[in-house]
Every structure is written in structure tokens, then in C-alpha cells.
Amino acid sequence: MTFFATLAGLLVLLYLGVPMFAAMFLLSLGVLWLTEGAVTLLGELVFGKLDSYLLVAVPLFMLMAHFMVRGRVVDDLFHTAHMMLRRVRGGLGIATVAACTVFAAISGSSVATALTIGKVAIPQMLRYGYSRKGAFGVVAGGGTLGILIPPSAPMILYAYVTEASVGALFAAGVVPGLMMATMFSLWCLLTERGGGVDPATGRAVELPPPATWGELFASLRRSIWALTLPPFVLGGIYFGVFTPTEAAGTGALWALLLALVVYRQMRLADLWEGVNEATRTAAMLFMIIVGASLYGYMLTKLGAPQELSHLIATAGLGRTGFLLCMMVLLFLLGLILETFSIILLTTPVILPVLDAMAIDKVWYGILLTLNLEMALISPPVALNIVVIKAITGAPLGEVGWAVVPYLLMLATGIGLLMAFPGIALWLPGVLGY
């Protein structure tokens, strides 16, 4: 089959060390040259794919996240969650999930969420007697919420490819995101309580006392400004005040003002580093879009979407069978590819199938995003696992075993969403999308 044959060729190039965007570009160029003898309209194709107002939102949301990180806002978010949950068994782990949930609504990036929360939360959990496995797992798993709870860069890219509503996708990610956060918190409640004996010193580890009302009030006062950012950005989108791109721009400006004026933790060098990092990341994404655009053009010329539609029609898979096959394929691709590449490789090919089977694009987009979350903690690529190793110096194998329960919970979440589409589609319906 054309799609899988070209995918195999692409994986060979990646195994040889060719960068993702270059591998897609060179493979597509070579196939088109061999099959058609020439490559026409290449410049128009590339320019047409990048000439999109929606894509401007991606670097702006990244910039917003960088401003919040460099403004040292996360320390206050985690401290507030910890103060509120110190009375609860496993409260420090639940506080980590809560901090990941809130920061996910600011950053739009799973890697940034795991990195930023992990630097604060892991030392605290180990200090109070949490197991290394529990501490590593909750940060890596909780970090995946960064791309499910809006705003989300992968959702914006998916909306760009499918022409689905960004607002509908963002709304559809809220309930599944809270569902996964609840599952992660329950796991912490059941498996971790802290305390015990410190294996390094042999001394008993004392849990922190319950927070007083004064401590709770003081911590909420410190973090209240950071908590205004998610409703400011998402509320503006949901109620039609901003387009997603305008929301990203105003959110980045609001984050900059918070970091400079309210928290006063950002230096001029931090501002430059944030802009530089957001620009580099966006440039990488746009290069992948260029390569994927040519790859999709090549597949269309070879008739791959039609082949896939015919194969599914003759196999009699049905909607559920097709979705199960796609979830398995996406998981396997997630073992070796990063999230943006998976979206751009698979989505254009299956769009005709989604339309033919009357599969809601928003629903499928959330299923895709949940699967991409699994990719972030599935070795060997597993960016969140790499982040935890970088923070702690722990062996990759130790972190890899720590995330197994979270992989199983994400798989359960996919099963629930397939069985009950309303989990994702209820809120967009309420908001009129």
C-alpha cells in the first residue's frame, strides 16, 4: 500500500539520522521526480501552506509560556496547590497534578509543563518521603496534560490541517483533560502518602503539618494573578472576544506584564531568551510543515487517500474498527516520532475516511491528542521521560517504569472517549460550536 510503503522509506531515512523535515522533503521530491519526471508548483505549495493567519498563534502561545516560566510564576502555583492539599493523603502528588493542570492551561506544551513543574515538585516529593517511582511518574504523566488542556499547539496544528474550529477543539479538550487529571490524582491518593524512612539517612521523614488559614490566604494572594491568565485567554476565545491568534497575542502580552510588573522576576536577558526560544521552536515546526506539505502532495498524487478509503470499505472495518486501527497506528508512530510529525503525516491521508464514515473531526482530534500524550511517555523517544532524566539524573529505565501506570490510564481514557463521545463533545455543544 502506497502510504505504508512511503512511511517505511521515511523511517529508514530517520534511522539514518536525517532530520524529520529534510526526510519528508527529500523522500517526496525523489518519489515525485521518479513518478512524474518533474516537480511543479513547489514554491506555490510551500508558500500556500505557511500563509495562514492561524499559524501565528503557535509561536505566540509558546512565547506566553516562556514569559510565565521565566517570571518564576510556577513556584507560586505549586506552593498554593500544596498548601490546599497538605491535609490529604498523597496530597503532594495531587498538588503536582493540580499544578500541571493549571500550567497546562498557560503553556500549551507538555514538555514545558513537565520541565517546569518537575524542577519544583520532584525535590519536594522526595524530601517528604515519596518514592522515586511515584515522584517521577506523576510529573511525567501530569506533564502530558499540557497538550490536552487548552491552549494546545498540537490542537492548533490539527485545526489548521482539518479546518476544524480551534475554539471547538479547545472546548472539547477541557472535560477529557480534567478527567485525566482526576484519574492521575486518584492514583496518587491510592499509592502514595509520603512519610516513612529516608533510605539515605535512615531517619524518619515527617510530613508537613496542615496549612493554616493564614498560610492558605497568603499563598492564594501570591498566585491569584497567574490564575487570571487561563480564563482571560480561553474565555476570550469561547465568548467570541478574540480569535485564537488574537488570544495568543494578548495572552503573551498579559504574561509579559505579569512577569515584569506583578512578579518582577524577569530580566531583560530572560525576555530575549524567551523570544529566541519561541522563535526557534516555531521555525522548527514550520520547517516540518513544509516537509509534510510536500509529503502530503506526493501521497495525493499517488492516490494514497483513495487507496486507504477503498481498503477500509472492502475490509468492512466499520467506524469502531477503523478508530481502533488508527489508535494502534498512532501509538506505534509515537514510539519513534514527535507529536507535530504524527499529526502532519497521518491526518491529511485519513481526512476522506473521516468524512466518509461521518466521524466528528473534533472528537477524533481529542482521541488523537490523547494518543499523542501516550507518545510523550512511550520510549524510546518519550520527551517527557528525557526531561525527567535531565532534571534528576535518574536512569531512563527507572523513569520509564515509573510512567507505566500513566500509560495505562491514558489508554483507559481513550477507551472511555471512544465509548462515550459526549465526554469531548458536550462542552462544545453547550458553547454553541
C-alpha positions as CSV (number, residue, x, y, z in Angstrom):
1,M,0.0,0.0,0.0
2,T,1.3,3.4,-1.0
3,F,1.1,5.2,2.4
4,F,2.8,2.4,4.3
5,A,5.5,2.0,1.7
6,T,6.4,5.7,1.8
7,L,6.2,5.6,5.6
8,A,8.7,2.8,5.6
9,G,11.0,4.8,3.4
10,L,10.6,7.8,5.7
11,L,11.5,5.7,8.8
12,V,14.6,4.4,7.0
13,L,15.8,8.0,6.4
14,L,15.1,8.9,10.0
15,Y,17.1,5.9,11.2
16,L,20.0,7.1,9.1
17,G,19.9,10.4,11.0
18,V,18.2,12.6,8.5
19,P,16.2,15.4,10.3
20,M,12.4,15.0,10.1
21,F,11.6,17.9,7.8
22,A,14.5,17.0,5.4
23,A,13.5,13.4,5.3
24,M,9.9,14.2,4.3
25,F,11.1,16.8,1.8
26,L,13.8,14.6,0.1
27,L,11.6,11.5,0.0
28,S,8.7,13.3,-1.5
29,L,11.0,15.1,-4.0
30,G,12.5,11.8,-5.1
31,V,9.2,10.0,-5.5
32,L,7.6,12.8,-7.5
33,W,10.7,13.0,-9.7
34,L,10.6,9.3,-10.4
35,T,6.9,9.0,-11.0
36,E,6.2,12.3,-12.8
37,G,9.6,13.3,-14.1
38,A,9.4,16.8,-12.6
39,V,8.2,18.7,-9.5
40,T,6.0,21.7,-10.4
41,L,4.3,24.3,-8.3
42,L,6.7,23.6,-5.4
43,G,7.1,27.3,-4.4
44,E,3.3,28.0,-4.5
45,L,2.7,24.8,-2.5
46,V,5.1,25.8,0.3
47,F,4.0,29.4,0.5
48,G,0.3,28.5,0.4
49,K,0.7,26.1,3.4
50,L,2.6,28.7,5.5
51,D,0.5,31.7,4.5
52,S,-2.0,31.1,7.3
53,Y,-3.1,33.6,10.0
54,L,-3.9,30.7,12.4
55,L,-0.3,29.5,12.5
56,V,0.8,32.8,14.0
57,A,-0.9,31.6,17.2
58,V,1.6,28.8,17.7
59,P,4.7,30.9,18.4
60,L,2.7,33.4,20.4
61,F,1.3,30.7,22.8
62,M,4.9,29.4,23.1
63,L,6.0,33.0,23.9
64,M,3.3,33.3,26.6
65,A,4.6,30.1,28.2
66,H,8.2,31.2,28.2
67,F,7.3,34.5,29.9
68,M,5.4,32.7,32.6
69,V,8.3,30.3,33.2
70,R,10.9,33.0,33.3
71,G,8.7,35.1,35.5
72,R,9.0,32.3,38.2
73,V,5.3,32.0,38.4
74,V,5.3,28.3,38.7
75,D,6.7,28.2,42.2
76,D,3.7,30.1,43.5
77,L,1.2,27.9,41.6
78,F,2.8,24.7,43.1
79,H,3.0,26.3,46.6
80,T,-0.7,27.2,46.5
81,A,-1.7,23.7,45.4
82,H,0.5,22.2,48.1
83,M,-1.0,24.4,50.8
84,M,-4.5,23.5,49.8
85,L,-3.9,19.7,49.7
86,R,-1.5,19.2,52.6
87,R,-4.3,17.6,54.7
88,V,-5.0,14.9,52.0
89,R,-3.2,11.6,51.8
90,G,-0.9,11.8,48.8
91,G,-1.6,15.5,48.8
92,L,1.8,16.5,47.4
93,G,1.3,14.2,44.4
94,I,-2.2,15.6,43.9
95,A,-0.8,19.1,44.2
96,T,1.7,18.3,41.4
97,V,-1.2,17.1,39.2
98,A,-3.1,20.3,40.0
99,A,-0.1,22.5,39.2
100,C,0.4,20.6,35.9
101,T,-3.3,21.2,35.1
102,V,-3.1,24.9,35.7
103,F,0.2,25.3,34.0
104,A,-1.1,23.3,31.0
105,A,-3.8,26.0,30.7
106,I,-1.0,28.5,30.4
107,S,1.8,26.8,28.4
108,G,0.2,24.6,25.7
109,S,3.2,22.4,25.9
110,S,3.7,19.0,27.7
111,V,7.5,19.2,27.7
112,A,7.4,22.7,29.2
113,T,4.9,21.6,31.8
114,A,6.9,18.5,32.9
115,L,10.2,20.5,32.9
116,T,8.8,23.5,34.8
117,I,6.7,21.6,37.4
118,G,9.3,18.9,37.8
119,K,12.0,21.3,38.9
120,V,9.8,22.4,41.8
121,A,7.8,19.3,42.6
122,I,10.2,16.4,42.4
123,P,12.6,17.6,45.2
124,Q,9.7,18.4,47.4
125,M,8.1,14.9,47.0
126,L,11.4,13.2,47.6
127,R,12.0,15.4,50.7
128,Y,8.8,14.2,52.2
129,G,9.3,10.5,51.7
130,Y,7.5,9.9,48.3
131,S,9.0,7.1,46.3
132,R,11.3,8.0,43.4
133,K,8.9,6.0,41.1
134,G,5.9,7.9,42.4
135,A,7.6,11.3,42.0
136,F,9.0,10.7,38.5
137,G,5.7,9.1,37.3
138,V,3.3,11.9,38.4
139,V,5.4,14.6,36.9
140,A,5.9,12.8,33.5
141,G,2.3,11.8,33.4
142,G,0.9,15.1,34.7
143,G,3.1,16.9,32.2
144,T,1.2,15.3,29.3
145,L,-1.8,17.4,30.2
146,G,0.0,20.3,28.6
147,I,-1.3,19.4,25.1
148,L,-4.8,18.2,26.1
149,I,-5.9,21.1,28.3
150,P,-6.2,24.2,26.1
151,P,-4.4,26.2,24.8
152,S,-2.6,23.5,22.8
153,A,-0.2,23.9,20.0
154,P,-0.9,20.4,18.5
155,M,-4.7,21.2,18.5
156,I,-4.0,24.4,16.6
157,L,-1.9,22.4,14.1
158,Y,-4.7,19.8,13.8
159,A,-7.3,22.5,13.3
160,Y,-5.1,24.0,10.6
161,V,-4.8,20.7,8.7
162,T,-8.5,19.7,9.0
163,E,-10.1,23.2,9.0
164,A,-11.9,22.3,12.3
165,S,-12.8,25.0,14.7
166,V,-10.0,25.8,17.1
167,G,-12.5,27.0,19.7
168,A,-14.4,23.8,19.5
169,L,-11.2,21.7,19.9
170,F,-10.1,23.8,22.9
171,A,-13.5,23.4,24.5
172,A,-13.5,19.6,23.7
173,G,-10.2,19.2,25.5
174,V,-11.4,20.6,28.8
175,V,-13.5,17.8,30.2
176,P,-11.2,14.9,29.0
177,G,-8.3,16.9,30.5
178,L,-10.0,17.2,33.8
179,M,-11.0,13.5,33.6
180,M,-7.3,12.5,33.1
181,A,-6.2,14.9,35.9
182,T,-8.8,13.2,38.2
183,M,-7.5,9.7,37.3
184,F,-3.9,10.8,38.0
185,S,-4.9,12.3,41.3
186,L,-6.8,9.2,42.4
187,W,-3.7,7.1,41.6
188,C,-1.6,9.3,43.8
189,L,-4.3,9.1,46.6
190,L,-4.2,5.3,46.4
191,T,-0.5,4.6,46.0
192,E,1.5,7.5,47.7
193,R,1.2,9.0,51.1
194,G,4.7,10.2,51.9
195,G,6.5,9.9,55.2
196,G,8.3,6.7,56.2
197,V,12.1,6.4,56.5
198,D,14.6,8.2,54.3
199,P,16.7,5.4,52.8
200,A,19.7,7.7,52.6
201,T,19.9,8.7,56.2
202,G,17.7,6.1,58.0
203,R,15.8,8.9,59.7
204,A,12.0,9.1,59.9
205,V,10.5,11.6,57.4
206,E,8.0,13.9,58.9
207,L,5.1,15.1,56.8
208,P,4.3,18.8,56.8
209,P,1.6,20.0,59.2
210,P,-1.8,21.1,57.8
211,A,-1.7,24.6,56.4
212,T,-3.4,27.3,58.5
213,W,-6.0,29.6,57.0
214,G,-3.4,32.4,57.1
215,E,-1.0,30.4,55.0
216,L,-3.7,29.4,52.6
217,F,-4.8,33.1,52.1
218,A,-1.2,34.2,51.7
219,S,-0.4,31.6,49.0
220,L,-3.6,32.3,47.1
221,R,-2.8,36.0,47.1
222,R,0.6,35.4,45.6
223,S,-0.7,33.2,42.8
224,I,-4.0,35.0,42.0
225,W,-2.6,37.0,39.1
226,A,-1.2,33.8,37.4
227,L,-4.6,32.2,37.8
228,T,-6.2,35.0,35.8
229,L,-4.4,34.0,32.6
230,P,-6.3,30.9,31.6
231,P,-9.8,32.4,31.9
232,F,-8.5,35.6,30.2
233,V,-7.3,33.7,27.1
234,L,-9.8,30.9,26.9
235,G,-12.8,33.0,28.0
236,G,-11.9,35.4,25.2
237,I,-11.9,32.6,22.6
238,Y,-15.1,30.9,23.9
239,F,-17.2,34.1,24.1
240,G,-16.0,35.4,20.8
241,V,-13.9,38.3,22.1
242,F,-10.7,37.1,20.4
243,T,-9.8,34.9,17.6
244,P,-7.3,32.2,18.7
245,T,-4.4,34.2,17.1
246,E,-5.6,37.4,18.9
247,A,-6.0,35.5,22.1
248,A,-2.4,34.2,21.8
249,G,-1.1,37.7,21.2
250,T,-3.0,39.3,24.1
251,G,-2.1,36.3,26.3
252,A,1.6,36.8,25.6
253,L,1.3,40.5,26.4
254,W,-0.6,39.8,29.6
255,A,2.0,37.2,30.7
256,L,4.8,39.7,30.0
257,L,3.1,42.3,32.1
258,L,2.6,39.8,35.0
259,A,6.3,38.8,34.8
260,L,7.6,42.3,34.6
261,V,5.2,44.3,36.8
262,V,3.5,41.9,39.2
263,Y,6.1,39.3,40.0
264,R,9.1,41.4,39.0
265,Q,11.2,38.3,38.4
266,M,12.1,38.8,34.7
267,R,15.3,40.4,33.5
268,L,16.0,41.8,30.0
269,A,18.1,38.7,29.3
270,D,15.1,36.5,30.2
271,L,12.9,38.4,27.7
272,W,15.4,37.9,24.9
273,E,15.9,34.2,25.8
274,G,12.1,33.7,25.8
275,V,11.6,35.3,22.4
276,N,14.6,33.4,21.0
277,E,13.4,30.0,22.2
278,A,9.9,30.6,21.0
279,T,11.2,31.6,17.6
280,R,13.5,28.6,17.3
281,T,10.7,26.2,18.2
282,A,8.2,27.8,15.8
283,A,10.8,27.8,13.0
284,M,11.3,24.0,13.6
285,L,7.6,23.5,13.4
286,F,7.2,25.5,10.2
287,M,10.0,23.5,8.5
288,I,8.2,20.3,9.4
289,I,5.0,21.8,7.9
290,V,6.9,22.5,4.7
291,G,8.2,18.9,4.5
292,A,4.8,17.4,5.4
293,S,3.1,19.6,2.8
294,L,5.2,18.1,0.1
295,Y,4.8,14.7,1.6
296,G,1.0,15.1,1.6
297,Y,1.1,16.4,-2.0
298,M,3.1,13.4,-3.1
299,L,0.6,11.0,-1.4
300,T,-2.3,12.7,-3.1
301,K,-0.6,12.4,-6.5
302,L,-0.1,8.7,-5.9
303,G,-3.7,8.2,-4.8
304,A,-2.9,7.1,-1.2
305,P,-6.1,8.6,0.4
306,Q,-8.3,6.9,-2.2
307,E,-6.4,3.6,-1.6
308,L,-6.9,3.9,2.1
309,S,-10.6,4.6,1.7
310,H,-11.1,1.7,-0.6
311,L,-9.1,-0.7,1.7
312,I,-11.3,0.2,4.7
313,A,-14.5,-0.1,2.6
314,T,-13.6,-3.5,1.4
315,A,-12.3,-4.7,4.8
316,G,-15.6,-3.9,6.4
317,L,-13.9,-2.4,9.5
318,G,-16.7,0.0,10.4
319,R,-16.2,3.1,12.4
320,T,-15.1,1.5,15.6
321,G,-12.7,-0.9,13.9
322,F,-11.2,2.0,11.9
323,L,-10.7,4.0,15.0
324,L,-9.1,1.1,16.9
325,C,-6.7,0.5,14.0
326,M,-5.8,4.2,13.9
327,M,-5.2,4.3,17.7
328,V,-2.7,1.4,17.3
329,L,-1.0,3.0,14.4
330,L,-0.7,6.3,16.2
331,F,0.7,4.6,19.3
332,L,3.3,2.8,17.2
333,L,4.3,6.1,15.4
334,G,4.5,7.7,18.8
335,L,7.3,5.4,19.7
336,I,9.6,6.9,17.1
337,L,8.1,10.3,16.0
338,E,7.2,13.5,17.8
339,T,3.7,14.9,18.0
340,F,3.7,17.5,15.2
341,S,5.1,15.0,12.7
342,I,2.5,12.4,13.6
343,I,-0.3,14.9,13.0
344,L,1.1,16.1,9.7
345,L,1.8,12.6,8.4
346,T,-1.5,10.9,9.2
347,T,-4.2,13.5,9.3
348,P,-4.3,14.6,5.6
349,V,-4.4,10.9,4.5
350,I,-7.4,9.9,6.7
351,L,-9.5,13.1,6.2
352,P,-11.5,11.5,3.4
353,V,-12.1,8.5,5.6
354,L,-13.3,10.6,8.5
355,D,-15.8,12.3,6.1
356,A,-17.0,9.1,4.6
357,M,-17.6,7.5,8.0
358,A,-19.2,10.6,9.4
359,I,-16.6,10.7,12.2
360,D,-16.7,14.1,14.0
361,K,-13.3,15.8,13.4
362,V,-13.4,17.4,16.9
363,W,-13.9,14.1,18.6
364,Y,-11.2,12.4,16.5
365,G,-8.9,15.4,17.3
366,I,-9.2,14.7,21.1
367,L,-8.7,11.0,20.6
368,L,-5.5,11.9,18.6
369,T,-4.3,14.2,21.3
370,L,-4.8,11.6,24.0
371,N,-2.7,9.2,21.9
372,L,-0.1,11.9,21.4
373,E,0.1,12.2,25.2
374,M,1.0,8.5,25.3
375,A,3.7,9.2,22.8
376,L,5.3,11.7,25.2
377,I,5.9,9.0,27.8
378,S,6.4,6.0,25.5
379,P,10.1,5.1,25.0
380,P,12.4,5.4,23.1
381,V,11.5,9.0,22.0
382,A,9.4,9.9,25.1
383,L,10.3,13.6,25.5
384,N,8.8,13.8,29.0
385,I,10.9,10.9,30.2
386,V,14.0,12.6,28.8
387,V,13.0,15.8,30.7
388,I,12.7,13.9,34.0
389,K,16.1,12.3,33.4
390,A,17.6,15.8,32.7
391,I,16.1,17.2,35.9
392,T,17.0,14.3,38.2
393,G,19.9,12.4,36.6
394,A,17.9,9.2,37.1
395,P,18.4,6.3,34.6
396,L,16.0,6.3,31.7
397,G,14.9,2.8,32.6
398,E,13.8,3.9,36.1
399,V,11.8,6.8,34.8
400,G,10.3,4.5,32.0
401,W,8.9,2.0,34.5
402,A,7.5,4.9,36.6
403,V,5.3,6.0,33.8
404,V,3.7,2.6,33.1
405,P,0.6,3.3,35.3
406,Y,0.1,6.7,33.5
407,L,0.3,5.0,30.1
408,L,-2.4,2.6,31.2
409,M,-4.6,5.4,32.5
410,L,-4.2,7.3,29.2
411,A,-5.2,4.1,27.3
412,T,-8.3,3.8,29.6
413,G,-9.1,7.5,28.8
414,I,-9.0,6.7,25.1
415,G,-11.3,3.8,25.6
416,L,-13.8,5.9,27.6
417,L,-13.7,8.6,25.0
418,M,-14.4,6.1,22.2
419,A,-17.3,4.6,24.1
420,F,-18.7,8.0,25.2
421,P,-18.0,10.7,22.6
422,G,-20.0,13.2,24.8
423,I,-17.1,13.4,27.1
424,A,-15.4,15.6,24.5
425,L,-18.4,16.9,22.6
426,W,-20.6,18.0,25.5
427,L,-18.9,21.3,26.2
428,P,-18.5,22.5,22.6
429,G,-22.2,21.8,22.2
430,V,-23.0,23.9,25.3
431,L,-20.9,26.7,24.0
432,G,-22.6,26.6,20.6
433,Y,-19.8,25.2,18.4
